Amino acid sequence: MVWEFSTAEEDWGETCFAETKAGNVKVGFMGSPGKDLAGFVEGAFTGETRATWSIDNAASYVSDGEQDDYFDWHSFYQFTDGRGEWP
């Protein structure tokens, strides 16, 4: 998989994106200073959903996702220890 990295100025400030795409499905992460890290999936879900995430063979995280009104993808937020850092 090839990961693309970018930054953009969003309504809440500068935001970094890391994303990859396979077919019609895009998976990635976004983060901004002072905000929680978010995962996102586009093209795979409808309605509310739950996904298990595992990054680099680390601990898995079960996260509830819902359609994001701003980006129109499914956003997932339960990855951090409350300080915006990976445990």
PyMOL commands that set and color helices and strands:
alter all, ss='L'
color gray80, all
select strands_A, chain A and resi 4-10+13-22+25-31+38-42+49-53+61-67+74-76
alter strands_A, ss='S'
color yellow, strands_A
deselect
rebuild
show_as cartoon
